Amino acid sequence: MQRYLLAFSNPFSAERIRPGSLPFIFPAGITPENLWDRFCQLGGQGQILGAQGSGKTSLITALLAASPWREFCGRLLSIRDGKPGPLSALREMRQVSPGCLAVVDGFEQWFLPGQILVALYARVSGLRLLVTGHKRSFLPILVKLQPEWPLACRLVHLLLQEVADERLRHGLPPITIPEAVIYEAFCHSRGNIREMFFRLYDIYEEFSRGQRTPSN
């Protein structure tokens, strides 16, 4: 059991940091409710804008948990490598009743004509449309995510604590990473939190194998 734990409990493993797996930490003064209010003020179409690893998918998950449109369920399209394409999205959206919500995570991966087609169909069909993207599109911006050091630090400590609790349950001491090391990884990743996690994966392995200690 200990051998299995040591091999698979790296807090920065792909299973733990995949998009949407971490809770979204809302900045002070921002709540799901006031974001949905703003979304309605924008006419029911909007974009969550942010660089890769900024928490867009986690925010989508948090917003949907508080969505006022429960009929949305099952209409989240996650675009990876351009798929599904706009025509597939339209087929999905045809199954949604007017007034409901459709979400496209990765909107910028479609070419502009496909984006316009989906947005126009949503408008004509009376659907609400929420998308995420790395680059600004023609849709109004609901919120722009700009990860900062305090947020990154909180997420790292959250992951470290989860694994520390696992280790303690098996009689193993927790592994800590000095804040200076975390900050260095954050700076090298230029604010890309997912890239920071990738860097910390190797660093955590070094600590767990005794190749590195908090003092070096």
Number of C-alpha atoms within 10 A of each C-alpha: 7 10 7 8 14 14 11 10 17 21 23 24 15 14 12 15 17 14 16 16 14 18 14 18 15 12 8 6 6 10 15 17 13 11 14 18 12 16 21 14 12 14 12 21 23 25 27 26 23 20 17 14 22 22 26 27 23 19 21 22 19 19 17 19 11 13 17 13 13 12 14 18 13 11 17 20 20 17 19 12 10 14 14 14 18 20 12 11 20 16 10 15 23 13 9 20 13 15 15 21 26 24 24 20 20 21 28 19 19 17 12 12 10 18 19 16 14 19 22 13 16 24 16 10 16 16 22 22 22 24 26 28 21 20 13 15 18 11 17 17 19 21 16 17 16 14 17 14 14 9 15 21 15 12 18 19 15 15 17 20 16 13 18 19 14 15 18 11 10 12 10 14 12 15 17 15 18 11 13 10 14 21 16 13 21 23 14 13 16 13 20 22 27 21 17 23 27 16 18 22 16 14 18 21 18 13 15 17 10 9 11 14 14 12 6 7
